[in-house]
Amino acid sequence: MVKIHFLKRWRERLESRNIPKELLNKLMIRCYKLVETNYGQDEMICLIDFNKYGFNFYENELWIIIRGNSLVTIFRRNKNVPKTTYGSRVDNVSYVWNW
């Protein structure tokens, strides 16, 4: 399930960044797959480091939050920002780098 908030943030935070449509499609598919494999945990997951794919973004990492088997929100942040479960009220923080 995808929350309306997630879709609004997707448009605001990704579609305005000149990211190729093909990559955006792959990212959305990855989001859906991560929800399918989530076992009801509140989870924050880093999907991609855009700068490893030739971009030069200050907020280079793309993160999603899953709650109750739903995509709740999406955001970008700088890789130097500490990754904690406390600030996002999640049970688990993880990375997905295998594309």
Buried (B, 14 or more C-beta within 10 A) or exposed (E): EBBEBBEEBBEEBBEEBEBEEEBBEBBBEBBEEBBEEBEEBBBBBBBBBBEEEEBEBEBBBBBBBBBEEBBBBBBBBEEEEEBEEEEBEBEEBEEBEEE
